[in-house]
Amino acid sequence: MDELERVAAAAVDGDPLAAATLVRATQSDVWRLCAALGDRESADDLTQETYARAFASLHRFEGRSSLRTWLLAIARRVCADAVRSRRRRRLTLVRDDADLEALGRTDGADRVGEGAAVTDLLGRLDPDRREAFALTQLLGLSYAEAAEVAGCPVGTIRSRVARARADLVEALGDAREEPDAARG
């Protein structure tokens, strides 16, 4: 049993400090996955829902995977549920003019604009590829851990990550060619 699992066991026994420690130790990874699979605007809510579900079922954690992998799998399901819910309501998410202007800036020192551009590029990826890329490249999970979170074979994760990288390279190439085409 690793330290995180010991903290989780104490949280199950009702220790509020252990519960806070568990959240503090895992929150950044859960939030980043929610932001990558959902969107930055709803990442806080998705993260909160992830922990609500996790704490409700923490007593059933069996240790077949790491606690971190188990928690990220819950986050993945929370994000999938949110996407399905949005589709059912036929809600269309449209960026406002300020977001679009930030994407158009090319100032290398504009970290907010760069972050928005990266978010936009990741958002253009096929959802399965985005998920595999976020799990392995943003959160640093091994391919085996990512496969466990996604519920698919390791080879599928490897393929999705490779395709996501190729898609991102192509999108970056297209973005660099657009200014040249506009001048020509």
C-alpha positions, 0 to 999 in steps of 0.5 A: 500500500502506497502513501496515497492509498494510506491517506485514502483509507484514513479518509474512508475512516472519516479523517477530514485532514486525510480527505483534504490531503488526498485532494491536494495530492491529486487535484492538479492531475484531475483538473488538467484531465478535465480541462483537456477532455472537457473545457477550461471553463467547466474544469472546476465543476468537472473536478468537483464532480469527480471528487464527489463521485470518488469520495462516495465510492472510495470505500469500494476501492480495491487497489487493483490499480493505483489510486491515481489511475482509479481517480483519473478513470472517474474523471474520464467518466465524469467528462464523458457524462458532461459531454453526453449531457450537453449533446442531449440539451443540444447546447452549442459552446461558442467562444466569445470574441475576446477568446478568438482575438487572443488566438489571433495574436502572435506575440511570443510573450502572450502566455494567455494567448499561447495557452488558448492556442494550445487549448484550441489545438487540443480541442480539434483532436478526435476525443479518443486521441485527445484523451490518450494524448492528455493522459500520457503527454500532459499528465505523464501516465505510462501507456499502461496506466493510460490504457487502464484509465481509458479502458482499452489496450495499450496498443490502442493508446500508443496508436492514438497518441501517435495519431494525435501527435501527427494531427497536432504537427499537421495543424501547426504546419497549417497554421504557419502556412496561413500567414504566408498564403495571406501575404502571397 
